């Protein structure tokens, strides 16, 4: 069995996963009391000895907790307000924190349960939507050991950050913004999935309910303004099924729908997306040229905020925030979906980490 951790506005939970999630229960360090306020995103250390969670609030924090629930926890500033996402570096020694309300990106060094805020990057810009008065960092993804891309929902852009070492002996890590990719106005980039080659990203637009294919030209300079990246296609998730140009304007039926999670399968041949409000899980296939085609869509419980793989990569889990429920959708060898095979109750779940 594999231990998994659930984050959400109802607190942290721990459970065991075999063929399904069992024994889901409140979890925390020494004594079992909930140690983190609004732990909306959680990741597990590479050695599985520590759990790191955001504390989503005006004075954002990141909390380190021993995975066995025994011992003391540690807190550190996140570098901004309302942290909503954590990205652990490939080596497991750094965390990048996306602070939504302040539009900042925090860089934390990690040594077991010791966290240190090393740097803060302030994003800039705005967009045409009423929620885009300023930058809103929503997700960071490591493209390599030294390159990070951040979805900025507030400015309709992707920010490319480079990791560098400073100080005596290069002991102090820093992040520097090197490039930026503009998405269609009103996209509201929330999350992205990247191919193994690192040459294609699929970006889900929360505000326009669209998946944008962003590709890096191998012949273009990676030091230029866009880092060699460009938007090559936009795929509508609601309304018309596809578009080769800018995303279509939302219809009245789409106004209350917000795209949320996106993942790709380990082989990179399938992409899966959730849309809140419409409450659907959408399966898209990827052809040899990297183009997306919708295959199927399944209904989910209300407000599917999070989408991720369960241990074994044979099923997807949806965290349906407003239904207080986790749902399991098995994935066949051909990428097709079925389910839900089982559900688990937890108040306002927003994340599952394994």
N, C-alpha and C positions, 0 to 999 in steps of 0.2 A: 504494500500500500504506500501511497505518496501523501504526505501532509500538504494541504493547501490552505491558503489564507484568503479571507474575504474582507474587503474594506467597504465602507459605506457610511452613510450619515447615521445609521443605527449603531455604529461601533464596529470593532474588529471581531472576526470569528475565525475559528480554526476547525478543520474537518479532515477526515481521511478519505482518500479516493482510491477505490479498487476498480470495479466496473461502474460505480456510481459514487456520488458524494454521500458519505455517512458520518454520523456523529457530529454534525455541525453545531458548534456551541460558542458562546461568548468567550473571548480570549484576551489575556493580558499578562503582564509580568506580575510576579509575586502577589498572590492574594486574589487574582482573577478580576479585580476591578478594571473597568475600561480606562486605559491609561492615555488615550489619544482622543482629542476632540475632533470630530468631523474627519476621520481618516478615509478620505475619498479615493486614495490611490496607494497601493502597497506593492513592494517588490521584495524578493528574497535574495540574500547574498549568494555568491557562487558556491560557497561551502555549506550553504543551507543552515548555518548556525545563527544567522541574524535576519530579522525582518525590519525593513525600513518603510515608514509610512509618512505621508504628508499629514499635517494638521491644518486643514483649510480654514483660515481665518484672516482677519485684517492684519494681524501680526503673525505671518506665516511661519510655521516650524516644520522641521523634519525630525522624526523620532526614530531611534534605533532601539529595538526590543530583542532580547534573546529568544530564539525560535522555540526553545523548550519551555518558555514561560517562567524560567527560574532566573532570578537576578534582577539587576537594576536596568532601567532604561535611561537613555540619554536624549536630550533635545538640543537642537541648534536652529538658529534663524535660517529661513529658506532664501533670504535675499529679496523678499517682496511680500505682496499680499495675495491671499487666496491661492496657495500652491495647489495644483490639480493633477500633476503628473511627475513621475520619477523615471529616469532612464539610467540604468547601471552600465558602466563602461564595459567593453569586452574583457578587460583584465579584472574587473570587479573592484577597482580601487578608487573609482570616482562616481559620483552621482550628479546628474544634471536635473535641476528642478525647474519646472515651468510654473511661473507665478502669474495667474490669469489677470487679476484686477490691476496689478501694477505694471504688467507688460515687461517683466524682468525675467532673466534666466540666471539661476544660481548654480555655481559650481562648488560641490562639496568633495573633499577628500574623505576616504573611507578606510578605517582600520578597525575591522571588527565592529565593536559597539561605539567606537570613537568617530565622531563626525566633526569636520571643520569646514566652515564656509570660507572658501579661498578667493572667490571672485563673483562679481555680479555684472551682467551685461544688460543694458537698458535698450530695449527695442524702440523703434519710432514709427510714426505713420498712423493713418486712419483710413476708413472706408466710407461708402455711401450709406450703409445701413445704420439704423438708430443705435445698434449695439457696437458700432465701430467708431466711437468718438476718439479712441486711442488704441495703442497696441494691447494685445491680449495673447500672451504666450500660452499655448494649450498642450503641446506635446513636443518632446525632443527625441530624436532618433540618432543613434550612433551609426554613421556610414562606414567608419573605420576606427582605428585606435586614436586618430587625431582629428577627425572631422565629425561634426554634429550638425544636423539640420533641425530647425525649430519651426513648427506651424504657428504663425501669428494670425489668429482669427481676426484681430482688430484692424490689420493693415492689408489684408488680402495678399500676404506674401509668405515665402519661405526664407528664413534667414540661415545662411551657412556660416557656422562658427568653426574656427580652427583652434585646437589645443596646442599650447606651447608651454615650455618650462622656463621659469625665471628664478632669480635668487641664487644664492650660493649653492653650487652643485646641481642647479636645476630642480630644487626641491619644492618650488612654489608653482603650481599649475595655474594657468590663466587661459581665458577664452577671448578670442578676437573675431569680430564679424568680418568675413572676407567677401561674401557675395549675397545677393538677394534675387529671388525669382518672383515676379509679379504674376498673380493669378487674376482671372476676370473679376471686375468690380462686384462686390457683394457675395463673393464665394464664402468667406468665413472659414478658411482652412482649419480643421479641427485635429484630425489625425491622418497619418499616412502609413503605407506599407511599402517596403522596398524589396526589389529582387535580390537574389543572392549575388548577382554580378555587380550590384550597386549602381547600375546604369539606368534603371527605371524606377520611378516612384509613382504610386497611385495615391492621390490626395483626396480625402473626402471633405467636401464643402458642407459645413453645418447649415449655412444660411441659404445656399442655392440648391441643396439636395442633389449634388452632382459629384461624380468621381472624375478628377482631372489627371490625365496621364502626363507625367513630367519626365523628360528624357535628357540624359547628358550626352552630348555629341563628343565621341572619343577624339575627334580631330579639333575640337574647340579648346581654347585656352581655359584652364581651370582657375586661372588667376584673374579673369575678367570680372566685369560687374555681375554677371549672372552665374559665374562659376562653370559655364558651359552647359547649363540646364535651360530647357525651354518647355513650355506647355505645348503638347502636340495634339491633344484630343480632350474633349469634354463629353462625358456620358451622363445623361440625366437619369436619375433614379426614380423620379415620379413624373407623371405626364408622358410626354413623348419618350420612347425608350432610348434614343441615341441622338447625338448631335456631333457633327464634325467641326462646328464653330463654337461661338460663345454659348454658355449655358442659357436655356430659355428662361423667361421670367416665370416665377411661380404662379400657379393658378390659385383661385380662392380656396380650393380644397387642400392645397399644399401649405398654406400659411402657418398652420399649427404643427407642421412636420419639420423635424430637424434631424439631419443625418448625424450619425454618432460614431460607431466603431467600424474599423476596417482591418482585416487581416488577409494574408495570403497563405496558401498551403505550403508545406515544406518544399515541394517541387516547383513552385512558382507558376503552376498552370491554372490556378483558380483563385479568385478574389471573392471575399464575402464582406457584406456591408449591412449594418443595421440602420433603420430609420425610425426615430421616435415619433409618436403621434400617429403616423401611418402604421406603426408597430409591425414591421416586417423585417425578415432576414432575407437578403437578396444574394443569390449566387451568380457570379459572372465568370465566364471562361476566358482564358488568355490564349490567343493564337500565336503562331510562330513569330509574327511581327509585333507582338505585345499589345494587340488590340483587344478590347473587352467586348463580350457579347453576353447579354443576360440569358441565363439558362432557366432559372426558376426563382420563385419567392415564396417563403413560408410565413404564416402569421406567428407573431410572438406575443407574450404577455405585455402589459402596458409599459411603455417607455423603456425600450431596450438600449440602455446607455452604454454598456460595455459588451465587447465581443472578444473572445480569446479561445485558445486551444486548451483542452484538458490534457492531463498527462497521457502520453502515448500518441498524441496528434491524430486520434481517430474520431474525435468528437469536439464540437464547439460548445462553449458555454456562453449564454446570454444572461447578463444581469439586468433584469427588468425592474428598474428602480421604483416605479410607482405601483408596481404589482407586488412588491416585497417578495420577489421570487427569483431564483436562479433556474435556468432551463438548459437541458442538455439536448443538442441536435447532433446525432451520429452522422458521420461523413463517410460515404462509400469510397472504394478505391478509385472510382471514376469521378470523384468530387461531388457527387450528388448528395443531397440532404434528405434526412428523414427525421421524424420526431415531432414534439419532444419525447425522448425516451424516459426521462424522469425529471422531476422538479425538486427543489429544496427551498424552504422558506427562510428568509432572513430580511429584517427591515431595511428598506431603502438601500439595497446593494448597488455598488458602483464599480467594483473591481474584484477580480479573482487572480491570485498569483500562486504559482506552483514551484 
